[in-house]
Amino acid sequence: MATSAVGYASLQGLGNVEGCVEVLRAVDRAVARFNRDAGARVADFAPLLFRSVDMLEVEAIDPEVMHKVTGGSYPVACMHVTYDPDRLPAADLVDLEREFDLRVIGRTSSQLLDLLKFESSPRSITTRCGPSPRV
């Protein structure tokens, strides 16, 4: 099964811990409702609350990307959504993005990860660059 994942930062609640927590709770309820109504198409929802730029490293989020989204304001409510793109077209997430003022801070897919694994394998390096020189 292919999977896609998107990381979001919400502009709602930005700069206020209580506001961020409420946004994360509201998105959690919306995802649960979406799964109930549409048949469990979001595989995983992981809420994240970043109180400072120093916390971004733990989740491997680029601080420059986050700064472009938030203008450097913290705390910020973030989330990671994983889904099956065969069952949930990315366009179906647009309503969720609008409702909670979500901005994409990262995106990946298992197909991309598989390609990267292939591209970094010793065989693919040999194929692209030719055989290793003998020493």
N, CA, C and O atoms as a printed pandas DataFrame, in Angstrom:
     atom_number atom_name residue_name chain_id  residue_number  x_coord  y_coord  z_coord
0              1         N          MET        A               1    0.840   -1.188    0.000
1              2        CA          MET        A               1    0.000    0.000    0.000
2              3         C          MET        A               1    0.880    1.244    0.000
3              4         O          MET        A               1    1.788    1.371    0.821
4              5         N          ALA        A               2    0.612    2.139   -0.906
5              6        CA          ALA        A               2    1.310    3.411   -0.949
6              7         C          ALA        A               2    0.785    4.306    0.166
7              8         O          ALA        A               2   -0.388    4.232    0.532
8              9         N          THR        A               3    1.648    5.138    0.695
9             10        CA          THR        A               3    1.208    6.121    1.674
10            11         C          THR        A               3    1.793    7.475    1.313
11            12         O          THR        A               3    2.875    7.578    0.736
12            13         N          SER        A               4    1.056    8.492    1.664
13            14        CA          SER        A               4    1.522    9.867    1.534
14            15         C          SER        A               4    1.411   10.507    2.902
15            16         O          SER        A               4    0.580   10.118    3.723
16            17         N          ALA        A               5    2.247   11.476    3.130
17            18        CA          ALA        A               5    2.209   12.183    4.407
18            19         C          ALA        A               5    2.437   13.665    4.143
19            20         O          ALA        A               5    3.202   14.059    3.263
20            21         N          VAL        A               6    1.754   14.453    4.928
21            22        CA          VAL        A               6    1.919   15.904    4.832
22            23         C          VAL        A               6    2.027   16.471    6.235
23            24         O          VAL        A               6    1.304   16.068    7.146
24            25         N          GLY        A               7    2.938   17.409    6.388
25            26        CA          GLY        A               7    3.086   18.124    7.646
26            27         C          GLY        A               7    2.478   19.507    7.491
27            28         O          GLY        A               7    2.686   20.182    6.483
28            29         N          TYR        A               8    1.727   19.920    8.499
29            30        CA          TYR        A               8    1.060   21.213    8.459
30            31         C          TYR        A               8    1.408   22.033    9.693
31            32         O          TYR        A               8    1.689   21.493   10.762
32            33         N          ALA        A               9    1.382   23.350    9.519
33            34        CA          ALA        A               9    1.386   24.295   10.633
34            35         C          ALA        A               9    0.106   25.102   10.498
35            36         O          ALA        A               9   -0.262   25.514    9.398
36            37         N          SER        A              10   -0.570   25.325   11.610
37            38        CA          SER        A              10   -1.809   26.111   11.589
38            39         C          SER        A              10   -1.510   27.541   12.009
39            40         O          SER        A              10   -0.771   27.786   12.963
40            41         N          LEU        A              11   -2.093   28.466   11.288
41            42        CA          LEU        A              11   -1.963   29.869   11.679
42            43         C          LEU        A              11   -2.965   30.233   12.761
43            44         O          LEU        A              11   -2.838   31.282   13.392
44            45         N          GLN        A              12   -3.967   29.376   12.988
45            46        CA          GLN        A              12   -4.911   29.602   14.087
46            47         C          GLN        A              12   -4.206   29.276   15.404
47            48         O          GLN        A              12   -3.520   28.259   15.513
48            49         N          GLY        A              13   -4.375   30.117   16.369
49            50        CA          GLY        A              13   -3.768   29.885   17.680
50            51         C          GLY        A              13   -2.307   30.268   17.757
51            52         O          GLY        A              13   -1.704   30.184   18.827
52            53         N          LEU        A              14   -1.731   30.684   16.657
53            54        CA          LEU        A              14   -0.308   31.021   16.610
54            55         C          LEU        A              14    0.051   32.037   17.689
55            56         O          LEU        A              14   -0.588   33.082   17.812
56            57         N          GLY        A              15    1.080   31.715   18.467
57            58        CA          GLY        A              15    1.549   32.610   19.518
58            59         C          GLY        A              15    0.860   32.428   20.860
59            60         O          GLY        A              15    1.168   33.143   21.813
60            61         N          ASN        A              16   -0.072   31.478   20.951
61            62        CA          ASN        A              16   -0.836   31.282   22.179
62            63         C          ASN        A              16   -0.982   29.779   22.444
63            64         O          ASN        A              16   -1.586   29.065   21.644
64            65         N          VAL        A              17   -0.433   29.302   23.562
65            66        CA          VAL        A              17   -0.447   27.874   23.871
66            67         C          VAL        A              17   -1.865   27.331   23.903
67            68         O          VAL        A              17   -2.155   26.314   23.273
68            69         N          GLU        A              18   -2.759   28.007   24.639
69            70        CA          GLU        A              18   -4.136   27.518   24.743
70            71         C          GLU        A              18   -4.815   27.486   23.369
71            72         O          GLU        A              18   -5.549   26.548   23.060
72            73         N          GLY        A              19   -4.571   28.499   22.557
73            74        CA          GLY        A              19   -5.143   28.546   21.216
74            75         C          GLY        A              19   -4.615   27.412   20.346
75            76         O          GLY        A              19   -5.366   26.815   19.575
76            77         N          CYS        A              20   -3.328   27.117   20.469
77            78        CA          CYS        A              20   -2.730   26.011   19.707
78            79         C          CYS        A              20   -3.318   24.673   20.128
79            80         O          CYS        A              20   -3.625   23.831   19.283
80            81         N          VAL        A              21   -3.475   24.476   21.432
81            82        CA          VAL        A              21   -4.038   23.220   21.938
82            83         C          VAL        A              21   -5.466   23.053   21.435
83            84         O          VAL        A              21   -5.856   21.957   21.032
84            85         N          GLU        A              22   -6.243   24.122   21.454
85            86        CA          GLU        A              22   -7.628   24.040   20.974
86            87         C          GLU        A              22   -7.679   23.716   19.480
87            88         O          GLU        A              22   -8.527   22.938   19.044
88            89         N          VAL        A              23   -6.781   24.304   18.700
89            90        CA          VAL        A              23   -6.736   23.995   17.264
90            91         C          VAL        A              23   -6.413   22.513   17.060
91            92         O          VAL        A              23   -7.045   21.849   16.238
92            93         N          LEU        A              24   -5.445   21.999   17.795
93            94        CA          LEU        A              24   -5.078   20.582   17.649
94            95         C          LEU        A              24   -6.245   19.672   18.028
95            96         O          LEU        A              24   -6.490   18.662   17.369
96            97         N          ARG        A              25   -6.958   20.031   19.084
97            98        CA          ARG        A              25   -8.137   19.233   19.474
98            99         C          ARG        A              25   -9.222   19.304   18.389
99           100         O          ARG        A              25   -9.849   18.297   18.061
100          101         N          ALA        A              26   -9.431   20.489   17.848
101          102        CA          ALA        A              26  -10.457   20.665   16.819
102          103         C          ALA        A              26  -10.098   19.900   15.539
103          104         O          ALA        A              26  -10.971   19.293   14.918
104          105         N          VAL        A              27   -8.831   19.925   15.147
105          106        CA          VAL        A              27   -8.411   19.174   13.960
106          107         C          VAL        A              27   -8.564   17.678   14.219
107          108         O          VAL        A              27   -8.988   16.935   13.334
108          109         N          ASP        A              28   -8.225   17.238   15.415
109          110        CA          ASP        A              28   -8.381   15.823   15.769
110          111         C          ASP        A              28   -9.845   15.401   15.626
111          112         O          ASP        A              28  -10.137   14.341   15.074
112          113         N          ARG        A              29  -10.761   16.233   16.125
113          114        CA          ARG        A              29  -12.192   15.927   15.990
114          115         C          ARG        A              29  -12.616   15.927   14.519
115          116         O          ARG        A              29  -13.403   15.076   14.103
116          117         N          ALA        A              30  -12.106   16.865   13.740
117          118        CA          ALA        A              30  -12.458   16.946   12.322
118          119         C          ALA        A              30  -11.943   15.719   11.559
119          120         O          ALA        A              30  -12.642   15.192   10.694
120          121         N          VAL        A              31  -10.736   15.269   11.872
121          122        CA          VAL        A              31  -10.192   14.073   11.219
122          123         C          VAL        A              31  -11.009   12.848   11.608
123          124         O          VAL        A              31  -11.293   11.999   10.763
124          125         N          ALA        A              32  -11.389   12.746   12.880
125          126        CA          ALA        A              32  -12.220   11.618   13.331
126          127         C          ALA        A              32  -13.566   11.633   12.602
127          128         O          ALA        A              32  -14.047   10.589   12.161
128          129         N          ARG        A              33  -14.164   12.800   12.477
129          130        CA          ARG        A              33  -15.440   12.937   11.770
130          131         C          ARG        A              33  -15.267   12.596   10.284
131          132         O          ARG        A              33  -16.104   11.912    9.695
132          133         N          PHE        A              34  -14.186   13.074    9.697
133          134        CA          PHE        A              34  -13.886   12.795    8.288
134          135         C          PHE        A              34  -13.729   11.284    8.079
135          136         O          PHE        A              34  -14.264   10.731    7.118
136          137         N          ASN        A              35  -13.003   10.628    8.968
137          138        CA          ASN        A              35  -12.824    9.171    8.850
138          139         C          ASN        A              35  -14.146    8.433    9.038
139          140         O          ASN        A              35  -14.421    7.457    8.340
140          141         N          ARG        A              36  -14.949    8.894    9.967
141          142        CA          ARG        A              36  -16.246    8.249   10.205
142          143         C          ARG        A              36  -17.150    8.401    8.982
143          144         O          ARG        A              36  -17.792    7.441    8.557
144          145         N          ASP        A              37  -17.198    9.598    8.424
145          146        CA          ASP        A              37  -18.083    9.883    7.297
146          147         C          ASP        A              37  -17.552    9.340    5.970
147          148         O          ASP        A              37  -18.330    8.968    5.092
148          149         N          ALA        A              38  -16.238    9.294    5.828
149          150        CA          ALA        A              38  -15.651    8.931    4.531
150          151         C          ALA        A              38  -14.968    7.562    4.536
151          152         O          ALA        A              38  -14.419    7.145    3.516
152          153         N          GLY        A              39  -14.994    6.867    5.659
153          154        CA          GLY        A              39  -14.445    5.515    5.672
154          155         C          GLY        A              39  -12.972    5.382    5.974
155          156         O          GLY        A              39  -12.251    4.734    5.214
156          157         N          ALA        A              40  -12.501    5.969    7.052
157          158        CA          ALA        A              40  -11.128    5.770    7.550
158          159         C          ALA        A              40  -10.071    5.975    6.475
159          160         O          ALA        A              40   -9.277    5.076    6.194
160          161         N          ARG        A              41  -10.064    7.143    5.886
161          162        CA          ARG        A              41   -9.087    7.404    4.831
162          163         C          ARG        A              41   -7.830    8.101    5.337
163          164         O          ARG        A              41   -6.826    8.145    4.626
164          165         N          VAL        A              42   -7.865    8.642    6.542
165          166        CA          VAL        A              42   -6.650    9.190    7.149
166          167         C          VAL        A              42   -6.100    8.109    8.059
167          168         O          VAL        A              42   -6.739    7.729    9.040
168          169         N          ALA        A              43   -4.918    7.614    7.732
169          170        CA          ALA        A              43   -4.333    6.501    8.473
170          171         C          ALA        A              43   -3.769    6.932    9.819
171          172         O          ALA        A              43   -3.822    6.178   10.791
172          173         N          ASP        A              44   -3.226    8.152    9.875
173          174        CA          ASP        A              44   -2.608    8.598   11.120
174          175         C          ASP        A              44   -2.666   10.118   11.197
175          176         O          ASP        A              44   -2.467   10.822   10.206
176          177         N          PHE        A              45   -2.943   10.601   12.402
177          178        CA          PHE        A              45   -2.930   12.032   12.676
178          179         C          PHE        A              45   -2.085   12.221   13.920
179          180         O          PHE        A              45   -2.419   11.703   14.986
180          181         N          ALA        A              46   -0.995   12.959   13.794
181          182        CA          ALA        A              46   -0.099   13.188   14.933
182          183         C          ALA        A              46   -0.037   14.683   15.227
183          184         O          ALA        A              46    0.576   15.436   14.471
184          185         N          PRO        A              47   -0.669   15.121   16.323
185          186        CA          PRO        A              47   -0.609   16.540   16.693
186          187         C          PRO        A              47    0.738   16.881   17.333
187          188         O          PRO        A              47    1.300   16.085   18.085
188          189         N          LEU        A              48    1.238   18.058   17.029
189          190        CA          LEU        A              48    2.523   18.520   17.557
190          191         C          LEU        A              48    2.388   19.971   17.989
191          192         O          LEU        A              48    1.767   20.775   17.294
192          193         N          LEU        A              49    2.964   20.304   19.125
193          194        CA          LEU        A              49    2.967   21.688   19.594
194          195         C          LEU        A              49    4.418   22.103   19.772
195          196         O          LEU        A              49    5.136   21.552   20.607
196          197         N          PHE        A              50    4.840   23.078   18.982
197          198        CA          PHE        A              50    6.210   23.579   19.084
198          199         C          PHE        A              50    6.187   24.909   19.815
199          200         O          PHE        A              50    5.584   25.880   19.358
200          201         N          ARG        A              51    6.857   24.934   20.962
201          202        CA          ARG        A              51    6.895   26.156   21.767
202          203         C          ARG        A              51    8.021   27.092   21.351
203          204         O          ARG        A              51    7.999   28.281   21.666
204          205         N          SER        A              52    9.023   26.537   20.628
205          206        CA          SER        A              52   10.144   27.363   20.175
206          207         C          SER        A              52   10.795   26.714   18.960
207          208         O          SER        A              52   10.555   25.544   18.663
208          209         N          VAL        A              53   11.610   27.480   18.272
209          210        CA          VAL        A              53   12.314   26.986   17.093
210          211         C          VAL        A              53   13.242   25.826   17.456
211          212         O          VAL        A              53   13.506   24.962   16.619
212          213         N          ASP        A              54   13.737   25.798   18.691
213          214        CA          ASP        A              54   14.651   24.737   19.121
214          215         C          ASP        A              54   13.997   23.359   19.077
215          216         O          ASP        A              54   14.694   22.351   18.953
216          217         N          MET        A              55   12.681   23.301   19.176
217          218        CA          MET        A              55   11.969   22.016   19.193
218          219         C          MET        A              55   11.823   21.406   17.798
219          220         O          MET        A              55   11.491   20.226   17.683
220          221         N          LEU        A              56   12.058   22.169   16.752
221          222        CA          LEU        A              56   11.861   21.685   15.387
222          223         C          LEU        A              56   12.819   20.564   15.007
223          224         O          LEU        A              56   12.468   19.679   14.227
224          225         N          GLU        A              57   14.008   20.602   15.550
225          226        CA          GLU        A              57   15.028   19.609   15.197
226          227         C          GLU        A              57   14.580   18.185   15.509
227          228         O          GLU        A              57   14.910   17.260   14.767
228          229         N          VAL        A              58   13.837   17.996   16.590
229          230        CA          VAL        A              58   13.373   16.671   16.985
230          231         C          VAL        A              58   12.524   16.043   15.878
231          232         O          VAL        A              58   12.597   14.834   15.660
232          233         N          GLU        A              59   11.730   16.835   15.187
233          234        CA          GLU        A              59   10.867   16.339   14.115
234          235         C          GLU        A              59   11.469   16.561   12.732
235          236         O          GLU        A              59   10.800   16.342   11.722
236          237         N          ALA        A              60   12.720   16.990   12.678
237          238        CA          ALA        A              60   13.436   17.226   11.412
238          239         C          ALA        A              60   12.689   18.211   10.508
239          240         O          ALA        A              60   12.570   17.997    9.302
240          241         N          ILE        A              61   12.199   19.274   11.101
241          242        CA          ILE        A              61   11.513   20.324   10.342
242          243         C          ILE        A              61   12.498   21.456   10.104
243          244         O          ILE        A              61   13.187   21.897   11.024
244          245         N          ASP        A              62   12.559   21.915    8.883
245          246        CA          ASP        A              62   13.467   22.987    8.502
246          247         C          ASP        A              62   13.003   24.299    9.146
247          248         O          ASP        A              62   11.900   24.769    8.866
248          249         N          PRO        A              63   13.836   24.889   10.004
249          250        CA          PRO        A              63   13.444   26.144   10.668
250          251         C          PRO        A              63   13.131   27.275    9.689
251          252         O          PRO        A              63   12.283   28.120    9.976
252          253         N          GLU        A              64   13.801   27.301    8.543
253          254        CA          GLU        A              64   13.528   28.346    7.551
254          255         C          GLU        A              64   12.128   28.201    6.961
255          256         O          GLU        A              64   11.436   29.195    6.737
256          257         N          VAL        A              65   11.717   26.965    6.712
257          258        CA          VAL        A              65   10.362   26.720    6.201
258          259         C          VAL        A              65    9.342   27.181    7.237
259          260         O          VAL        A              65    8.372   27.863    6.906
260          261         N          MET        A              66    9.570   26.804    8.489
261          262        CA          MET        A              66    8.638   27.195    9.548
262          263         C          MET        A              66    8.601   28.707    9.708
263          264         O          MET        A              66    7.535   29.280    9.934
264          265         N          HIS        A              67    9.750   29.356    9.592
265          266        CA          HIS        A              67    9.792   30.813    9.731
266          267         C          HIS        A              67    8.979   31.492    8.621
267          268         O          HIS        A              67    8.290   32.481    8.869
268          269         N          LYS        A              68    9.064   30.955    7.397
269          270        CA          LYS        A              68    8.280   31.518    6.289
270          271         C          LYS        A              68    6.781   31.408    6.565
271          272         O          LYS        A              68    6.004   32.288    6.192
272          273         N          VAL        A              69    6.388   30.322    7.220
273          274        CA          VAL        A              69    4.970   30.088    7.501
274          275         C          VAL        A              69    4.486   30.922    8.681
275          276         O          VAL        A              69    3.413   31.521    8.623
276          277         N          THR        A              70    5.278   30.961    9.752
277          278        CA          THR        A              70    4.810   31.582   11.000
278          279         C          THR        A              70    5.335   32.993   11.229
279          280         O          THR        A              70    4.872   33.689   12.132
280          281         N          GLY        A              71    6.297   33.418   10.420
281          282        CA          GLY        A              71    6.909   34.723   10.667
282          283         C          GLY        A              71    7.758   34.719   11.919
283          284         O          GLY        A              71    8.087   35.780   12.448
284          285         N          GLY        A              72    8.119   33.531   12.404
285          286        CA          GLY        A              72    8.947   33.409   13.601
286          287         C          GLY        A              72    8.168   33.386   14.903
287          288         O          GLY        A              72    8.772   33.391   15.975
288          289         N          SER        A              73    6.839   33.361   14.839
289          290        CA          SER        A              73    6.015   33.331   16.053
290          291         C          SER        A              73    5.871   31.908   16.583
291          292         O          SER        A              73    5.708   30.953   15.823
292          293         N          TYR        A              74    5.935   31.798   17.893
293          294        CA          TYR        A              74    5.732   30.532   18.603
294          295         C          TYR        A              74    4.922   30.833   19.843
295          296         O          TYR        A              74    4.944   31.961   20.336
296          297         N          PRO        A              75    4.212   29.856   20.354
297          298        CA          PRO        A              75    4.080   28.470   19.925
298          299         C          PRO        A              75    3.245   28.371   18.645
299          300         O          PRO        A              75    2.531   29.296   18.259
300          301         N          VAL        A              76    3.374   27.192   18.005
301          302        CA          VAL        A              76    2.638   26.925   16.780
302          303         C          VAL        A              76    2.094   25.496   16.823
303          304         O          VAL        A              76    2.794   24.564   17.219
304          305         N          ALA        A              77    0.843   25.341   16.412
305          306        CA          ALA        A              77    0.205   24.022   16.338
306          307         C          ALA        A              77    0.558   23.399   14.987
307          308         O          ALA        A              77    0.331   23.995   13.935
308          309         N          CYS        A              78    1.110   22.205   15.036
309          310        CA          CYS        A              78    1.473   21.485   13.821
310          311         C          CYS        A              78    0.882   20.090   13.867
311          312         O          CYS        A              78    0.462   19.607   14.918
312          313         N          MET        A              79    0.857   19.466   12.728
313          314        CA          MET        A              79    0.350   18.096   12.679
314          315         C          MET        A              79    0.947   17.375   11.491
315          316         O          MET        A              79    1.383   17.975   10.508
316          317         N          HIS        A              80    0.947   16.070   11.625
317          318        CA          HIS        A              80    1.442   15.178   10.582
318          319         C          HIS        A              80    0.272   14.271   10.222
319          320         O          HIS        A              80   -0.272   13.583   11.086
320          321         N          VAL        A              81   -0.118   14.268    8.945
321          322        CA          VAL        A              81   -1.252   13.469    8.481
322          323         C          VAL        A              81   -0.736   12.454    7.468
323          324         O          VAL        A              81   -0.109   12.822    6.475
324          325         N          THR        A              82   -1.002   11.176    7.724
325          326        CA          THR        A              82   -0.601   10.104    6.820
326          327         C          THR        A              82   -1.861    9.481    6.234
327          328         O          THR        A              82   -2.835    9.240    6.947
328          329         N          TYR        A              83   -1.836    9.224    4.939
329          330        CA          TYR        A              83   -3.028    8.698    4.280
330          331         C          TYR        A              83   -2.653    7.863    3.057
331          332         O          TYR        A              83   -1.524    7.929    2.569
332          333         N          ASP        A              84   -3.597    7.092    2.579
333          334        CA          ASP        A              84   -3.445    6.281    1.377
334          335         C          ASP        A              84   -3.926    7.121    0.196
335          336         O          ASP        A              84   -5.123    7.391    0.094
336          337         N          PRO        A              85   -3.030    7.541   -0.700
337          338        CA          PRO        A              85   -3.445    8.418   -1.797
338          339         C          PRO        A              85   -4.401    7.745   -2.790
339          340         O          PRO        A              85   -5.071    8.432   -3.561
340          341         N          ASP        A              86   -4.469    6.420   -2.777
341          342        CA          ASP        A              86   -5.429    5.731   -3.641
342          343         C          ASP        A              86   -6.854    5.861   -3.097
343          344         O          ASP        A              86   -7.824    5.758   -3.847
344          345         N          ARG        A              87   -6.968    6.088   -1.791
345          346        CA          ARG        A              87   -8.288    6.218   -1.163
346          347         C          ARG        A              87   -8.639    7.664   -0.841
347          348         O          ARG        A              87   -9.811    7.999   -0.668
348          349         N          LEU        A              88   -7.638    8.511   -0.761
349          350        CA          LEU        A              88   -7.863    9.908   -0.391
350          351         C          LEU        A              88   -7.019   10.817   -1.286
351          352         O          LEU        A              88   -5.835   11.014   -1.014
352          353         N          PRO        A              89   -7.598   11.361   -2.327
353          354        CA          PRO        A              89   -6.849   12.313   -3.143
354          355         C          PRO        A              89   -6.449   13.522   -2.293
355          356         O          PRO        A              89   -7.212   13.959   -1.431
356          357         N          ALA        A              90   -5.270   14.050   -2.536
357          358        CA          ALA        A              90   -4.781   15.197   -1.764
358          359         C          ALA        A              90   -5.770   16.355   -1.807
359          360         O          ALA        A              90   -5.863   17.122   -0.848
360          361         N          ALA        A              91   -6.508   16.493   -2.904
361          362        CA          ALA        A              91   -7.486   17.577   -3.030
362          363         C          ALA        A              91   -8.568   17.491   -1.958
363          364         O          ALA        A              91   -9.156   18.509   -1.594
364          365         N          ASP        A              92   -8.840   16.284   -1.445
365          366        CA          ASP        A              92   -9.862   16.126   -0.410
366          367         C          ASP        A              92   -9.439   16.740    0.921
367          368         O          ASP        A              92  -10.272   16.937    1.805
368          369         N          LEU        A              93   -8.160   17.039    1.067
369          370        CA          LEU        A              93   -7.680   17.660    2.304
370          371         C          LEU        A              93   -7.852   19.178    2.281
371          372         O          LEU        A              93   -7.628   19.840    3.294
372          373         N          VAL        A              94   -8.244   19.731    1.143
373          374        CA          VAL        A              94   -8.354   21.181    0.994
374          375         C          VAL        A              94   -9.323   21.790    2.001
375          376         O          VAL        A              94   -9.034   22.842    2.571
376          377         N          ASP        A              95  -10.463   21.153    2.228
377          378        CA          ASP        A              95  -11.433   21.702    3.193
378          379         C          ASP        A              95  -10.831   21.776    4.590
379          380         O          ASP        A              95  -11.024   22.761    5.303
380          381         N          LEU        A              96  -10.105   20.738    4.978
381          382        CA          LEU        A              96   -9.438   20.730    6.280
382          383         C          LEU        A              96   -8.395   21.850    6.343
383          384         O          LEU        A              96   -8.285   22.550    7.350
384          385         N          GLU        A              97   -7.644   22.010    5.273
385          386        CA          GLU        A              97   -6.622   23.059    5.219
386          387         C          GLU        A              97   -7.247   24.448    5.368
387          388         O          GLU        A              97   -6.711   25.301    6.076
388          389         N          ARG        A              98   -8.358   24.666    4.711
389          390        CA          ARG        A              98   -9.034   25.978    4.785
390          391         C          ARG        A              98   -9.631   26.226    6.160
391          392         O          ARG        A              98   -9.473   27.305    6.733
392          393         N          GLU        A              99  -10.325   25.206    6.691
393          394        CA          GLU        A              99  -11.014   25.370    7.975
394          395         C          GLU        A              99  -10.062   25.746    9.102
395          396         O          GLU        A              99  -10.407   26.541    9.977
396          397         N          PHE        A             100   -8.862   25.170    9.079
397          398        CA          PHE        A             100   -7.925   25.393   10.182
398          399         C          PHE        A             100   -6.712   26.227    9.779
399          400         O          PHE        A             100   -5.720   26.280   10.506
400          401         N          ASP        A             101   -6.793   26.869    8.634
401          402        CA          ASP        A             101   -5.735   27.759    8.161
402          403         C          ASP        A             101   -4.379   27.038    8.186
403          404         O          ASP        A             101   -3.396   27.540    8.732
404          405         N          LEU        A             102   -4.362   25.838    7.574
405          406        CA          LEU        A             102   -3.167   25.001    7.581
406          407         C          LEU        A             102   -2.248   25.366    6.428
407          408         O          LEU        A             102   -2.692   25.646    5.315
408          409         N          ARG        A             103   -0.948   25.356    6.728
409          410        CA          ARG        A             103    0.077   25.606    5.719
410          411         C          ARG        A             103    1.002   24.394    5.667
411          412         O          ARG        A             103    1.417   23.880    6.706
412          413         N          VAL        A             104    1.316   23.947    4.487
413          414        CA          VAL        A             104    2.184   22.781    4.312
414          415         C          VAL        A             104    3.614   23.144    4.699
415          416         O          VAL        A             104    4.167   24.140    4.232
416          417         N          ILE        A             105    4.201   22.312    5.565
417          418        CA          ILE        A             105    5.604   22.496    5.954
418          419         C          ILE        A             105    6.460   21.308    5.515
419          420         O          ILE        A             105    7.678   21.322    5.689
420          421         N          GLY        A             106    5.828   20.290    4.951
421          422        CA          GLY        A             106    6.566   19.135    4.446
422          423         C          GLY        A             106    5.620   18.139    3.817
423          424         O          GLY        A             106    4.445   18.062    4.177
424          425         N          ARG        A             107    6.143   17.380    2.876
425          426        CA          ARG        A             107    5.314   16.392    2.180
426          427         C          ARG        A             107    6.212   15.264    1.710
427          428         O          ARG        A             107    7.338   15.502    1.274
428          429         N          THR        A             108    5.719   14.031    1.798
429          430        CA          THR        A             108    6.466   12.881    1.302
430          431         C          THR        A             108    5.500   11.765    0.939
431          432         O          THR        A             108    4.311   11.828    1.252
432          433         N          SER        A             109    6.026   10.746    0.277
433          434        CA          SER        A             109    5.213    9.576   -0.055
434          435         C          SER        A             109    6.092    8.348   -0.026
435          436         O          SER        A             109    7.311    8.441   -0.172
436          437         N          SER        A             110    5.471    7.188    0.162
437          438        CA          SER        A             110    6.253    5.956    0.184
438          439         C          SER        A             110    6.880    5.717   -1.179
439          440         O          SER        A             110    7.961    5.133   -1.259
440          441         N          GLN        A             111    6.227    6.154   -2.259
441          442        CA          GLN        A             111    6.829    6.000   -3.577
442          443         C          GLN        A             111    8.117    6.817   -3.673
443          444         O          GLN        A             111    9.105    6.345   -4.236
444          445         N          LEU        A             112    8.119    8.022   -3.137
445          446        CA          LEU        A             112    9.315    8.851   -3.140
446          447         C          LEU        A             112   10.396    8.204   -2.290
447          448         O          LEU        A             112   11.562    8.163   -2.684
448          449         N          LEU        A             113   10.008    7.697   -1.121
449          450        CA          LEU        A             113   10.989    7.047   -0.261
450          451         C          LEU        A             113   11.583    5.819   -0.938
451          452         O          LEU        A             113   12.784    5.572   -0.835
452          453         N          ASP        A             114   10.738    5.041   -1.637
453          454        CA          ASP        A             114   11.246    3.875   -2.365
454          455         C          ASP        A             114   12.231    4.305   -3.441
455          456         O          ASP        A             114   13.258    3.653   -3.630
456          457         N          LEU        A             115   11.933    5.399   -4.154
457          458        CA          LEU        A             115   12.820    5.901   -5.184
458          459         C          LEU        A             115   14.141    6.350   -4.573
459          460         O          LEU        A             115   15.209    6.071   -5.119
460          461         N          LEU        A             116   14.069    7.041   -3.445
461          462        CA          LEU        A             116   15.299    7.494   -2.796
462          463         C          LEU        A             116   16.139    6.316   -2.326
463          464         O          LEU        A             116   17.366    6.356   -2.419
464          465         N          LYS        A             117   15.499    5.276   -1.827
465          466        CA          LYS        A             117   16.237    4.083   -1.416
466          467         C          LYS        A             117   16.948    3.481   -2.614
467          468         O          LYS        A             117   18.114    3.096   -2.518
468          469         N          PHE        A             118   16.246    3.397   -3.759
469          470        CA          PHE        A             118   16.857    2.852   -4.959
470          471         C          PHE        A             118   18.020    3.730   -5.401
471          472         O          PHE        A             118   19.104    3.231   -5.703
472          473         N          GLU        A             119   17.789    5.033   -5.437
473          474        CA          GLU        A             119   18.807    5.955   -5.921
474          475         C          GLU        A             119   20.068    5.935   -5.066
475          476         O          GLU        A             119   21.151    6.247   -5.560
476          477         N          SER        A             120   19.942    5.574   -3.797
477          478        CA          SER        A             120   21.116    5.580   -2.929
478          479         C          SER        A             120   21.705    4.187   -2.748
479          480         O          SER        A             120   22.668    4.018   -2.001
480          481         N          SER        A             121   21.141    3.190   -3.419
481          482        CA          SER        A             121   21.685    1.839   -3.289
482          483         C          SER        A             121   23.004    1.747   -4.035
483          484         O          SER        A             121   23.204    2.465   -5.015
484          485         N          PRO        A             122   23.918    0.872   -3.590
485          486        CA          PRO        A             122   25.210    0.725   -4.277
486          487         C          PRO        A             122   25.039    0.369   -5.754
487          488         O          PRO        A             122   25.800    0.846   -6.596
488          489         N          ARG        A             123   24.052   -0.458   -6.073
489          490        CA          ARG        A             123   23.847   -0.855   -7.466
490          491         C          ARG        A             123   23.489    0.354   -8.329
491          492         O          ARG        A             123   24.016    0.504   -9.432
492          493         N          SER        A             124   22.601    1.213   -7.838
493          494        CA          SER        A             124   22.207    2.358   -8.657
494          495         C          SER        A             124   23.361    3.332   -8.823
495          496         O          SER        A             124   23.483    3.976   -9.865
496          497         N          ILE        A             125   24.208    3.445   -7.810
497          498        CA          ILE        A             125   25.376    4.316   -7.927
498          499         C          ILE        A             125   26.303    3.772   -9.006
499          500         O          ILE        A             125   26.818    4.530   -9.827
500          501         N          THR        A             126   26.516    2.457   -9.006
501          502        CA          THR        A             126   27.356    1.833  -10.017
502          503         C          THR        A             126   26.750    2.022  -11.397
503          504         O          THR        A             126   27.465    2.307  -12.358
504          505         N          THR        A             127   25.445    1.868  -11.501
505          506        CA          THR        A             127   24.767    2.014  -12.784
506          507         C          THR        A             127   24.909    3.430  -13.313
507          508         O          THR        A             127   25.135    3.623  -14.507
508          509         N          ARG        A             128   24.780    4.412  -12.451
509          510        CA          ARG        A             128   24.854    5.818  -12.898
510          511         C          ARG        A             128   26.279    6.255  -13.145
511          512         O          ARG        A             128   26.529    7.041  -14.059
512          513         N          CYS        A             129   27.217    5.770  -12.359
513          514        CA          CYS        A             129   28.580    6.303  -12.406
514          515         C          CYS        A             129   29.578    5.340  -13.037
515          516         O          CYS        A             129   30.739    5.696  -13.239
516          517         N          GLY        A             130   29.145    4.148  -13.344
517          518        CA          GLY        A             130   30.085    3.155  -13.876
518          519         C          GLY        A             130   30.705    2.383  -12.734
519          520         O          GLY        A             130   30.499    2.713  -11.566
520          521         N          PRO        A             131   31.471    1.348  -13.071
521          522        CA          PRO        A             131   32.054    0.518  -12.008
522          523         C          PRO        A             131   33.080    1.295  -11.191
523          524         O          PRO        A             131   33.682    2.260  -11.662
524          525         N          SER        A             132   33.256    0.848   -9.966
525          526        CA          SER        A             132   34.243    1.478   -9.084
526          527         C          SER        A             132   35.639    1.221   -9.632
527          528         O          SER        A             132   35.923    0.119  -10.102
528          529         N          PRO        A             133   36.511    2.218   -9.579
529          530        CA          PRO        A             133   37.875    2.003  -10.049
530          531         C          PRO        A             133   38.605    1.027   -9.127
531          532         O          PRO        A             133   38.377    1.027   -7.917
532          533         N          ARG        A             134   39.453    0.223   -9.677
533          534        CA          ARG        A             134   40.252   -0.700   -8.864
534          535         C          ARG        A             134   41.428    0.077   -8.291
535          536         O          ARG        A             134   42.039    0.912   -8.957
536          537         N          VAL        A             135   41.716   -0.224   -7.058
537          538        CA          VAL        A             135   42.816    0.486   -6.374
538          539         C          VAL        A             135   43.994   -0.428   -6.243
539          540         O          VAL        A             135   45.025   -0.031   -5.699
